[in-house]
Amino acid sequence: MKRSKLEIYVDILEVLAQKGPLKVTHIIYKANVNCKVLKEYLDFLNKQGLIEERVVGSGKVVYANTAQGIEVLKFFREMDKMLPFLEEEGKVMLPLG
């Protein structure tokens, strides 16, 4: 089943919360997103103030959740707990993460 954009955004926030700050290549593998899509999604999350770019070491760029990103992730975790599983033709539509 294909993930929605929202599910991918939440997955990226979740990966960064658990393992971050991370380089793009690590996010690609841990969030299971291709490079082109990931860069577009990172740009969106950055513009929304949910993640930030950091330059570390010898100019390496890593991404990390902001305080606002952590709050949004908490919201989705809570929503995931509160909503019942939706079933359609025997397929589970939730949870998000």
Biotite code that builds the C-alpha atoms (Angstrom):
import biotite.structure as struc

atoms = struc.array([
    struc.Atom([0.000, 0.000, 0.000], chain_id="A", res_id=1, res_name="MET", atom_name="CA", element="C"),
    struc.Atom([1.377, 3.392, -0.994], chain_id="A", res_id=2, res_name="LYS", atom_name="CA", element="C"),
    struc.Atom([1.934, 5.923, 1.776], chain_id="A", res_id=3, res_name="ARG", atom_name="CA", element="C"),
    struc.Atom([0.316, 9.324, 1.607], chain_id="A", res_id=4, res_name="SER", atom_name="CA", element="C"),
    struc.Atom([2.363, 12.524, 1.714], chain_id="A", res_id=5, res_name="LYS", atom_name="CA", element="C"),
    struc.Atom([1.204, 13.045, 5.291], chain_id="A", res_id=6, res_name="LEU", atom_name="CA", element="C"),
    struc.Atom([2.385, 9.574, 6.294], chain_id="A", res_id=7, res_name="GLU", atom_name="CA", element="C"),
    struc.Atom([5.789, 10.227, 4.729], chain_id="A", res_id=8, res_name="ILE", atom_name="CA", element="C"),
    struc.Atom([6.076, 13.606, 6.500], chain_id="A", res_id=9, res_name="TYR", atom_name="CA", element="C"),
    struc.Atom([5.290, 11.904, 9.802], chain_id="A", res_id=10, res_name="VAL", atom_name="CA", element="C"),
    struc.Atom([7.749, 9.084, 9.050], chain_id="A", res_id=11, res_name="ASP", atom_name="CA", element="C"),
    struc.Atom([10.516, 11.627, 8.396], chain_id="A", res_id=12, res_name="ILE", atom_name="CA", element="C"),
    struc.Atom([9.737, 13.463, 11.642], chain_id="A", res_id=13, res_name="LEU", atom_name="CA", element="C"),
    struc.Atom([9.688, 10.125, 13.479], chain_id="A", res_id=14, res_name="GLU", atom_name="CA", element="C"),
    struc.Atom([13.073, 9.061, 12.072], chain_id="A", res_id=15, res_name="VAL", atom_name="CA", element="C"),
    struc.Atom([14.609, 12.399, 13.026], chain_id="A", res_id=16, res_name="LEU", atom_name="CA", element="C"),
    struc.Atom([13.101, 12.166, 16.513], chain_id="A", res_id=17, res_name="ALA", atom_name="CA", element="C"),
    struc.Atom([14.524, 8.677, 17.052], chain_id="A", res_id=18, res_name="GLN", atom_name="CA", element="C"),
    struc.Atom([17.875, 8.886, 15.252], chain_id="A", res_id=19, res_name="LYS", atom_name="CA", element="C"),
    struc.Atom([18.531, 12.523, 14.314], chain_id="A", res_id=20, res_name="GLY", atom_name="CA", element="C"),
    struc.Atom([20.219, 14.760, 13.441], chain_id="A", res_id=21, res_name="PRO", atom_name="CA", element="C"),
    struc.Atom([20.849, 12.854, 10.212], chain_id="A", res_id=22, res_name="LEU", atom_name="CA", element="C"),
    struc.Atom([22.340, 13.329, 6.763], chain_id="A", res_id=23, res_name="LYS", atom_name="CA", element="C"),
    struc.Atom([20.080, 12.943, 3.729], chain_id="A", res_id=24, res_name="VAL", atom_name="CA", element="C"),
    struc.Atom([21.448, 9.495, 2.903], chain_id="A", res_id=25, res_name="THR", atom_name="CA", element="C"),
    struc.Atom([20.575, 8.162, 6.346], chain_id="A", res_id=26, res_name="HIS", atom_name="CA", element="C"),
    struc.Atom([17.068, 9.599, 6.185], chain_id="A", res_id=27, res_name="ILE", atom_name="CA", element="C"),
    struc.Atom([16.559, 7.976, 2.766], chain_id="A", res_id=28, res_name="ILE", atom_name="CA", element="C"),
    struc.Atom([17.202, 4.510, 4.200], chain_id="A", res_id=29, res_name="TYR", atom_name="CA", element="C"),
    struc.Atom([15.511, 4.921, 7.558], chain_id="A", res_id=30, res_name="LYS", atom_name="CA", element="C"),
    struc.Atom([12.333, 6.584, 6.199], chain_id="A", res_id=31, res_name="ALA", atom_name="CA", element="C"),
    struc.Atom([12.296, 4.451, 3.026], chain_id="A", res_id=32, res_name="ASN", atom_name="CA", element="C"),
    struc.Atom([11.985, 7.419, 0.643], chain_id="A", res_id=33, res_name="VAL", atom_name="CA", element="C"),
    struc.Atom([13.840, 8.015, -2.611], chain_id="A", res_id=34, res_name="ASN", atom_name="CA", element="C"),
    struc.Atom([16.280, 10.915, -2.841], chain_id="A", res_id=35, res_name="CYS", atom_name="CA", element="C"),
    struc.Atom([14.248, 13.155, -5.153], chain_id="A", res_id=36, res_name="LYS", atom_name="CA", element="C"),
    struc.Atom([11.084, 12.829, -3.066], chain_id="A", res_id=37, res_name="VAL", atom_name="CA", element="C"),
    struc.Atom([12.981, 13.229, 0.198], chain_id="A", res_id=38, res_name="LEU", atom_name="CA", element="C"),
    struc.Atom([14.605, 16.493, -0.842], chain_id="A", res_id=39, res_name="LYS", atom_name="CA", element="C"),
    struc.Atom([11.190, 17.897, -1.800], chain_id="A", res_id=40, res_name="GLU", atom_name="CA", element="C"),
    struc.Atom([9.699, 16.783, 1.520], chain_id="A", res_id=41, res_name="TYR", atom_name="CA", element="C"),
    struc.Atom([12.632, 18.093, 3.559], chain_id="A", res_id=42, res_name="LEU", atom_name="CA", element="C"),
    struc.Atom([12.235, 21.454, 1.836], chain_id="A", res_id=43, res_name="ASP", atom_name="CA", element="C"),
    struc.Atom([8.521, 21.519, 2.717], chain_id="A", res_id=44, res_name="PHE", atom_name="CA", element="C"),
    struc.Atom([9.117, 20.522, 6.356], chain_id="A", res_id=45, res_name="LEU", atom_name="CA", element="C"),
    struc.Atom([11.895, 23.116, 6.632], chain_id="A", res_id=46, res_name="ASN", atom_name="CA", element="C"),
    struc.Atom([9.680, 25.898, 5.234], chain_id="A", res_id=47, res_name="LYS", atom_name="CA", element="C"),
    struc.Atom([6.972, 24.919, 7.720], chain_id="A", res_id=48, res_name="GLN", atom_name="CA", element="C"),
    struc.Atom([9.465, 25.249, 10.583], chain_id="A", res_id=49, res_name="GLY", atom_name="CA", element="C"),
    struc.Atom([9.189, 21.566, 11.539], chain_id="A", res_id=50, res_name="LEU", atom_name="CA", element="C"),
    struc.Atom([12.813, 20.661, 10.784], chain_id="A", res_id=51, res_name="ILE", atom_name="CA", element="C"),
    struc.Atom([16.034, 22.595, 10.418], chain_id="A", res_id=52, res_name="GLU", atom_name="CA", element="C"),
    struc.Atom([19.263, 22.232, 8.493], chain_id="A", res_id=53, res_name="GLU", atom_name="CA", element="C"),
    struc.Atom([22.433, 22.242, 10.539], chain_id="A", res_id=54, res_name="ARG", atom_name="CA", element="C"),
    struc.Atom([26.008, 22.407, 9.300], chain_id="A", res_id=55, res_name="VAL", atom_name="CA", element="C"),
    struc.Atom([28.315, 20.226, 11.377], chain_id="A", res_id=56, res_name="VAL", atom_name="CA", element="C"),
    struc.Atom([31.943, 19.209, 11.253], chain_id="A", res_id=57, res_name="GLY", atom_name="CA", element="C"),
    struc.Atom([33.612, 20.018, 7.974], chain_id="A", res_id=58, res_name="SER", atom_name="CA", element="C"),
    struc.Atom([30.513, 21.433, 6.302], chain_id="A", res_id=59, res_name="GLY", atom_name="CA", element="C"),
    struc.Atom([28.272, 18.358, 6.479], chain_id="A", res_id=60, res_name="LYS", atom_name="CA", element="C"),
    struc.Atom([24.551, 19.193, 6.349], chain_id="A", res_id=61, res_name="VAL", atom_name="CA", element="C"),
    struc.Atom([22.265, 17.305, 8.705], chain_id="A", res_id=62, res_name="VAL", atom_name="CA", element="C"),
    struc.Atom([18.564, 17.655, 9.452], chain_id="A", res_id=63, res_name="TYR", atom_name="CA", element="C"),
    struc.Atom([16.908, 17.742, 12.854], chain_id="A", res_id=64, res_name="ALA", atom_name="CA", element="C"),
    struc.Atom([13.443, 18.304, 14.242], chain_id="A", res_id=65, res_name="ASN", atom_name="CA", element="C"),
    struc.Atom([12.634, 21.707, 15.675], chain_id="A", res_id=66, res_name="THR", atom_name="CA", element="C"),
    struc.Atom([10.569, 22.109, 18.854], chain_id="A", res_id=67, res_name="ALA", atom_name="CA", element="C"),
    struc.Atom([7.549, 22.717, 16.616], chain_id="A", res_id=68, res_name="GLN", atom_name="CA", element="C"),
    struc.Atom([8.306, 19.533, 14.659], chain_id="A", res_id=69, res_name="GLY", atom_name="CA", element="C"),
    struc.Atom([8.408, 17.534, 17.880], chain_id="A", res_id=70, res_name="ILE", atom_name="CA", element="C"),
    struc.Atom([5.046, 18.987, 18.922], chain_id="A", res_id=71, res_name="GLU", atom_name="CA", element="C"),
    struc.Atom([3.492, 18.094, 15.558], chain_id="A", res_id=72, res_name="VAL", atom_name="CA", element="C"),
    struc.Atom([4.877, 14.562, 15.869], chain_id="A", res_id=73, res_name="LEU", atom_name="CA", element="C"),
    struc.Atom([3.388, 14.251, 19.376], chain_id="A", res_id=74, res_name="LYS", atom_name="CA", element="C"),
    struc.Atom([0.035, 15.352, 17.964], chain_id="A", res_id=75, res_name="PHE", atom_name="CA", element="C"),
    struc.Atom([0.116, 12.649, 15.294], chain_id="A", res_id=76, res_name="PHE", atom_name="CA", element="C"),
    struc.Atom([1.189, 9.990, 17.791], chain_id="A", res_id=77, res_name="ARG", atom_name="CA", element="C"),
    struc.Atom([-1.729, 10.960, 20.029], chain_id="A", res_id=78, res_name="GLU", atom_name="CA", element="C"),
    struc.Atom([-4.157, 11.013, 17.116], chain_id="A", res_id=79, res_name="MET", atom_name="CA", element="C"),
    struc.Atom([-2.934, 7.581, 16.057], chain_id="A", res_id=80, res_name="ASP", atom_name="CA", element="C"),
    struc.Atom([-3.747, 6.218, 19.536], chain_id="A", res_id=81, res_name="LYS", atom_name="CA", element="C"),
    struc.Atom([-7.201, 7.796, 19.615], chain_id="A", res_id=82, res_name="MET", atom_name="CA", element="C"),
    struc.Atom([-8.483, 6.799, 16.181], chain_id="A", res_id=83, res_name="LEU", atom_name="CA", element="C"),
    struc.Atom([-9.781, 3.287, 15.620], chain_id="A", res_id=84, res_name="PRO", atom_name="CA", element="C"),
    struc.Atom([-8.377, 1.258, 12.766], chain_id="A", res_id=85, res_name="PHE", atom_name="CA", element="C"),
    struc.Atom([-10.258, 1.816, 9.548], chain_id="A", res_id=86, res_name="LEU", atom_name="CA", element="C"),
    struc.Atom([-10.789, -1.225, 7.418], chain_id="A", res_id=87, res_name="GLU", atom_name="CA", element="C"),
    struc.Atom([-11.645, -1.274, 3.763], chain_id="A", res_id=88, res_name="GLU", atom_name="CA", element="C"),
    struc.Atom([-11.835, -4.588, 1.956], chain_id="A", res_id=89, res_name="GLU", atom_name="CA", element="C"),
    struc.Atom([-9.810, -6.186, 4.716], chain_id="A", res_id=90, res_name="GLY", atom_name="CA", element="C"),
    struc.Atom([-6.949, -3.655, 4.438], chain_id="A", res_id=91, res_name="LYS", atom_name="CA", element="C"),
    struc.Atom([-5.881, -1.599, 7.428], chain_id="A", res_id=92, res_name="VAL", atom_name="CA", element="C"),
    struc.Atom([-5.825, 2.123, 6.564], chain_id="A", res_id=93, res_name="MET", atom_name="CA", element="C"),
    struc.Atom([-4.213, 3.297, 9.816], chain_id="A", res_id=94, res_name="LEU", atom_name="CA", element="C"),
    struc.Atom([-1.988, 3.679, 11.871], chain_id="A", res_id=95, res_name="PRO", atom_name="CA", element="C"),
    struc.Atom([0.228, 6.431, 10.548], chain_id="A", res_id=96, res_name="LEU", atom_name="CA", element="C"),
    struc.Atom([3.469, 5.291, 12.083], chain_id="A", res_id=97, res_name="GLY", atom_name="CA", element="C"),
])
